[in-house]
């Protein structure tokens, strides 16, 4: 039941993210924009729920899990924003991967591991 509430909250937050970031005249001119936003928001929620479910099995506390989830969300939002604005390049993808892995190592090193 917790994942249902998380998914619902993230879905509405991502839809608001779209309202603030994609309301340019270029984006409004695209056909079926409302349906595309909903589809991308649902895909984003599905990926986030799968990621949160997977990291919930890692042997460290709530703060580590929430930091990993936030890192995943921010990385995915940056990639999505670059894609929708038409500026997604190989360098942007490699930069996101590098930052993701670097912060991931810091989170793993600073977390208290337990079984």
HELIX and SHEET records of a PDB file:
HELIX    1   1 UNK A    2  UNK A   21  1                                  20    
HELIX    2   2 UNK A   25  UNK A   28  1                                   4    
HELIX    3   3 UNK A   33  UNK A   55  1                                  23    
HELIX    4   4 UNK A   62  UNK A   85  1                                  24    
HELIX    5   5 UNK A   90  UNK A  110  1                                  21    
END                                                                             
